[in-house]
């Protein structure tokens, strides 16, 4: 019998205990299946096909997970994918409760950060050793264990927390050189903005950076027709780089957002990170630098489009984000 507020009085203490155990098993089994689905979803790059720039975007916007829940499932799926020989063992421990998504995500996050810091891959045997170490431990115990194992990663952890409706608290570790840069900016501002806070300095520097570099704020100059429609054939196959003004024209036309659309639903990606200008018909196939042959794509969709056109084998050496 399913428990509801209306029939709560019919449940004895033993029935509630039993029902909780049953639902725990169901929940753990579902978590295992969801992780495997995410592994396969990412392997097929379905989020890109559906118009999402990242797996995280699909899980949060397309499925409806909260940000933290989505990230835990992604990290867990990637850890599982990196240990194919331990797949059955990890799944069994997920069902038993010896491991859970939080602990798997904690481990994968630390591994990813350590690999980035050292530029060295952590091998499977070390990952297996760490997995065994965090079994049957609380999240807090696992976090302490991993911080002890990777102390340099623990020092580099950034965090943010909403403290009111319009205020977010950021915690950002800085090395000595970065501290000195911040101090020098404070010194340079000491006359015009005495006692400026770090947040105020960030706002001033950020606004200046955006003013200088945001393509949406740059007005393109009118170009002559012959300069903006040069084809590869007309240049003996040599790549002619796009002018700054032509780039600005494309950025503004496409609103500085990825233009990839899901062919089935028409959903536009719209990502604003990692944007690149792409040739719809590649120069290698006779395309031109005409504005009509150019579009803004995020890096993930640019590479996805290249794989669809040229094949994964040919593009393997160029691909950075598609795994």
C-alpha angles and dihedrals in degrees: 000000000000115000117237134160089253095057098033092112090061092060117091120209089258092050091052092049092048093046091051091052091050093049091046089058091047091049093049092047091050091049090054092051093046091053091051091048090052091050091054093041091056093043090057092042089228093156089064092048089051093052102260118129094213141018087245091058091052094049094048102035102025101036101024105240119153112250096255093046092049093049092049091053093047093050091046092049092050092049090050091048091051092055105048093159091057096045097108092043093051092047091051091051091049090055093046093048095240086119131023138185094265093057094043090051092047090054096045092047092053092045091051092049093046092049090050092048096048099029086227128117118237108229127234095254092058091048090051090050091052092047090054090049094057097045115123091003127124120252090253092051091048091050092052092047093051092045089055092047093047107026095163091057091050089057092053098054116129121200141179131196132183108236099175141355095287104015127084123186113222122195111197125175114221132193123227095265091053091049090052091050090052091048092051091051089052089052092050090050096043094100101043097030109022114190094012113177124230089253091053091048090050090051093050094046091042094052091050091048092050091047090053100041112024105109090204089067094051119090111218117226119235111263129204116256095243093057097054101046104053112144129207090245091056091054098045091256095305116140112244110206118232117254120243091246093052090050090051090051091054093044092053095043092051093040091239090285133117109268098201112129129195104249091217101047105016091234110159119222094219094182116164098195128089094005123182135177111246133194109235090206104032119238087238088064096045100277122149140219091249112135089240089062094050131082140166116251132170113246093255093054093042090057092041090054090049092052091049091051103037104020131251094267094058094043097043096102091050099045116102106163106028109088 
